[in-house]
C-alpha cells in the first residue's frame, strides 16, 4: 500500500463488543467466519490482540438492522 492509498480505520475488540452489544467470543467468531474483516496484531501469537475494520462492522450493523425491519404490507401478504 502506498502513501496515497487511504488506510482502513480499525476498532479494538472492546469497541466492536460495545457497538454490536455482543461478547468477546462472538466478535472472535464473527471475525473467524469472515462476517467481520480484521487481523491479529501479531499473527504468530495465539491470543494476539485483534483489530477489526470499521467499515466491516458498519456493514454488519446495516445488514442486521435491515433484517430486523418489520415486514411491509406486501411482504406480510397484505393488499
Secondary structure by P-SEA (a helix, b strand, c coil): ccccbbbbbbbcaaaaaaaacccaaaaaaaaaaccbbbbbccccccccbbbbbaaaaaaaaaaaaaaaccccccccccc
